[in-house]
Structures are given as structure tokens and as C-alpha cells.
């Protein structure tokens, strides 16, 4: 059986999680936490010999595409839509005095 959850541990969990539980709620939470720890301990009994560790359940590697520029330099075309431009840049009103 896993380490028993005592009242002090439950109080520390409540403080860290900023929970204010009644005594009845604390007992229920303590029981639930104990069941979780017992289950994790039961998982330790599984034979994992020869099972390769994994960091993710999906087997794919890098699925990202190469970053390739497709639209090129269309500065002149973009500046045609601007209300005002100056020296190849958008010209905007001054906002800071």
C-alpha cells in the first residue's frame, strides 16, 4: 500500500491549492487521494521490461513544413493600397508630441 495521507499532508495540500474544505470534505479528499496513490503503486507492478520510453503517444516526428517564402517582395503593390507613403514606407500621422 502507498504512503498513507495524513491530516498534516491534507492540510498542506489545502494551503497550497488555496482550498477551504470542511472536515467532511477533507476526509473525502484524503480518501480520494489515497485511492489515486494506491493505483499509481499498482501501476508499478506492471512488467515494462523491453518497453521503450516515450515522450508522446503519437509516433510522428517533426511534422512542421519548411518555412519557404512564397509571396516574395510585393512592397510596391502593398504601398499602392496605402493612403500615404514616403520613401517606400507607410506614412502615418504623428501620434507622440
C-alpha atoms as one frame of an Amber mdcrd trajectory, in Angstrom:
protein
   0.000   0.000   0.000   1.208   3.511  -0.806   2.192   6.008   1.839  -0.808
   6.977   3.921  -2.158  10.509   3.504  -2.343  12.025   6.974  -4.140  15.135
   8.233  -0.973  17.243   8.049  -0.418  16.361   4.397  -4.059  17.123   3.626
  -3.747  20.492   5.379  -0.623  21.330   3.327  -2.436  20.406   0.098  -5.348
  22.660   1.086  -2.976  25.543   1.779  -1.060  25.088  -1.484  -4.260  24.747
  -3.525  -5.905  27.596  -1.588  -8.845  25.388  -0.671 -11.046  25.842   2.340
 -12.664  22.482   2.954 -14.913  21.325   5.747 -13.774  18.370   7.850 -16.117
  16.092   5.890 -14.733  17.345   2.562 -11.163  16.887   3.793 -11.874  13.270
   4.712 -13.405  12.613   1.278 -10.455  14.303  -0.472  -7.995  12.356   1.679
  -9.729   9.086   0.736  -9.704  10.018  -2.971  -6.017  10.977  -2.880  -5.190
   7.695  -1.147  -7.020   5.756  -3.864  -5.007   7.603  -6.522  -1.707   6.811
  -4.797  -2.699   3.160  -4.425  -3.499   2.992  -8.151  -0.138   4.525  -9.085
   1.582   1.998  -6.854  -0.351  -0.788  -8.597   0.939   0.500 -11.948   4.486
  -0.007 -10.642   3.768  -3.754 -10.614   3.440  -3.854 -14.419   6.230  -5.528
 -16.327   7.719  -2.823 -18.545  10.829  -4.749 -19.486  11.666  -4.097 -23.132
   9.183  -1.227 -23.465  10.854   1.809 -24.954  10.203   5.077 -23.086   8.213
   7.663 -25.000   7.562  11.340 -24.652   4.368  11.350 -26.702   1.756   8.819
 -27.740   1.967   9.704 -31.431   4.846   8.210 -33.386   5.305  11.065 -35.857
   8.465  13.060 -35.931   8.701  16.725 -36.855   5.530  17.464 -38.799   6.353
  21.101 -39.470   6.938  22.185 -43.032   9.946  24.141 -44.178   9.489  27.895
 -43.914   9.629  28.967 -47.534   8.803  32.467 -48.753   6.056  32.183 -51.358
   4.870  35.738 -51.917   8.211  37.468 -52.461   8.751  41.225 -52.294   5.495
  42.964 -53.180   6.277  46.235 -51.438   5.196  48.402 -54.362   1.881  46.557
 -54.706   1.218  46.876 -50.960   2.087  50.573 -50.910  -0.465  51.218 -53.662
  -3.176  50.479 -51.059  -1.726  52.926 -48.516  -3.360  56.362 -48.195   0.138
  57.927 -47.992   3.632  56.588 -48.465   7.074  58.110 -48.249  10.421  56.619
 -49.283   8.961  53.123 -49.706   7.222  53.074 -46.293   3.733  53.731 -44.971
   3.322  57.320 -43.836   1.095  57.698 -40.743   0.133  60.719 -38.633   2.413
  61.604 -35.750   0.966  60.223 -32.512   3.502  61.386 -29.909   4.142  65.100
 -29.379
